[in-house]
Amino acid sequence: MDTAAVAFDLDDTLAVTRTDRAALLTEALRDVDAPQRSREAYLQAHAENLTARSREPVFDRLFEGHDVDAAAVATAYRERVNAALEPVPGVERMLADLRERYRLGLLTNGPVVAQRSKLDALGWVDAFDVTLVTGELAAGKPEPAAFESLLDELDTDAPETVFVGNDVTADVGGAVAAGIDAVQVCYPGGPSRDPDAFAHVDRDDLATELPRVLAER
């Protein structure tokens, strides 16, 4: 079946931070005099709150039993991340070109305030036909319900849709389980290549290689 829509993950797929996320977390916690926590602990708390409106429940969980202002931490971390955020080279032109041929979607895990603010910081509020943040949904990736919501909003069937992302479980595994072909975005230090993805593209070459992959599908 011909491809009618292409959807993307956001973080570490289309956009990256100039500074390591662990360092940004350290700086944000220091900004508000909060106790330091590891990036791994943060990610676990984040994974437990994929349908939250903001990161406050994430930091409430991270500092459970401690007198820490979760709202202040969430604001500090959001500001640090957004200030360091930048597009992968060439993807803005790529998205504009792809949109002339396909319906474009975005499905990103995370709280509404955090993820929507990233799109605003990048100037991508109107870059996609459909933009879904799991904080607005009943389930996050890799749950089938998240991808079903994406298909519903794109008004496409799974076989005519392609999902592009870096995470083996949330992006590749979730898409494939929903019947959607997945393209895995790879980079040094990232997840190993997943054989369930029908194609693999190095992130540095995403802007030039993904259109070719889609044209040959």
Solvent accessible surface area in square Angstrom, and as a share of the most:
residue,aa,sasa,rsa
1,M,158,0.70
2,D,125,0.65
3,T,25,0.14
4,A,36,0.28
5,A,0,0.00
6,V,0,0.00
7,A,0,0.00
8,F,0,0.00
9,D,11,0.06
10,L,0,0.00
11,D,30,0.16
12,D,47,0.24
13,T,0,0.00
14,L,0,0.00
15,A,0,0.00
16,V,28,0.16
17,T,23,0.13
18,R,149,0.54
19,T,50,0.29
20,D,94,0.49
21,R,32,0.12
22,A,41,0.31
23,A,37,0.28
24,L,6,0.03
25,L,1,0.00
26,T,44,0.25
27,E,45,0.20
28,A,0,0.00
29,L,0,0.00
30,R,146,0.53
31,D,76,0.39
32,V,50,0.29
33,D,133,0.69
34,A,12,0.10
35,P,54,0.34
36,Q,87,0.39
37,R,65,0.24
38,S,56,0.36
39,R,51,0.19
40,E,125,0.56
41,A,38,0.30
42,Y,6,0.02
43,L,80,0.40
44,Q,106,0.47
45,A,3,0.02
46,H,33,0.15
47,A,58,0.45
48,E,84,0.38
49,N,29,0.15
50,L,33,0.17
51,T,61,0.36
52,A,17,0.13
53,R,164,0.60
54,S,21,0.13
55,R,11,0.04
56,E,72,0.32
57,P,51,0.32
58,V,0,0.00
59,F,1,0.00
60,D,84,0.43
61,R,112,0.41
62,L,20,0.10
63,F,6,0.02
64,E,118,0.53
65,G,84,0.81
66,H,106,0.47
67,D,154,0.80
68,V,30,0.17
69,D,91,0.47
70,A,11,0.08
71,A,43,0.34
72,A,35,0.27
73,V,1,0.00
74,A,4,0.03
75,T,52,0.30
76,A,10,0.08
77,Y,1,0.00
78,R,59,0.21
79,E,107,0.48
80,R,88,0.32
81,V,0,0.00
82,N,32,0.16
83,A,73,0.57
84,A,8,0.06
85,L,15,0.07
86,E,60,0.27
87,P,41,0.26
88,V,3,0.02
89,P,106,0.67
90,G,44,0.42
91,V,0,0.00
92,E,87,0.39
93,R,151,0.55
94,M,6,0.03
95,L,5,0.02
96,A,43,0.34
97,D,69,0.36
98,L,9,0.05
99,R,92,0.34
100,E,147,0.66
101,R,168,0.61
102,Y,14,0.05
103,R,95,0.35
104,L,0,0.00
105,G,0,0.00
106,L,0,0.00
107,L,0,0.00
108,T,1,0.00
109,N,30,0.15
110,G,0,0.00
111,P,1,0.00
112,V,15,0.08
113,V,47,0.27
114,A,2,0.02
115,Q,3,0.01
116,R,84,0.31
117,S,26,0.17
118,K,5,0.02
119,L,2,0.01
120,D,99,0.51
121,A,57,0.45
122,L,20,0.10
123,G,62,0.59
124,W,7,0.03
125,V,86,0.49
126,D,116,0.60
127,A,25,0.19
128,F,11,0.05
129,D,55,0.29
130,V,13,0.08
131,T,23,0.13
132,L,19,0.10
133,V,0,0.00
134,T,0,0.00
135,G,12,0.12
136,E,83,0.37
137,L,35,0.17
138,A,105,0.82
139,A,20,0.15
140,G,6,0.05
141,K,4,0.02
142,P,51,0.32
143,E,88,0.40
144,P,65,0.41
145,A,46,0.35
146,A,0,0.00
147,F,0,0.00
148,E,94,0.42
149,S,32,0.21
150,L,0,0.00
151,L,23,0.12
152,D,109,0.57
153,E,95,0.42
154,L,0,0.00
155,D,124,0.64
156,T,15,0.09
157,D,86,0.44
158,A,16,0.12
159,P,71,0.45
160,E,34,0.15
161,T,0,0.00
162,V,0,0.00
163,F,0,0.00
164,V,0,0.00
165,G,1,0.01
166,N,14,0.07
167,D,54,0.28
168,V,49,0.28
169,T,87,0.50
170,A,15,0.12
171,D,2,0.01
172,V,0,0.00
173,G,28,0.27
174,G,1,0.01
175,A,0,0.00
176,V,59,0.34
177,A,80,0.62
178,A,24,0.19
179,G,46,0.44
180,I,2,0.01
181,D,55,0.29
182,A,2,0.01
183,V,0,0.00
184,Q,0,0.00
185,V,0,0.00
186,C,10,0.06
187,Y,47,0.18
188,P,133,0.83
189,G,89,0.86
190,G,26,0.25
191,P,49,0.31
192,S,95,0.62
193,R,134,0.49
194,D,18,0.09
195,P,123,0.77
196,D,89,0.46
197,A,6,0.05
198,F,80,0.33
199,A,16,0.13
200,H,53,0.24
201,V,4,0.02
202,D,66,0.34
203,R,44,0.16
204,D,122,0.63
205,D,62,0.32
206,L,0,0.00
207,A,23,0.18
208,T,101,0.59
209,E,56,0.25
210,L,0,0.00
211,P,46,0.29
212,R,115,0.42
213,V,14,0.08
214,L,6,0.03
215,A,61,0.47
216,E,117,0.52
217,R,89,0.32
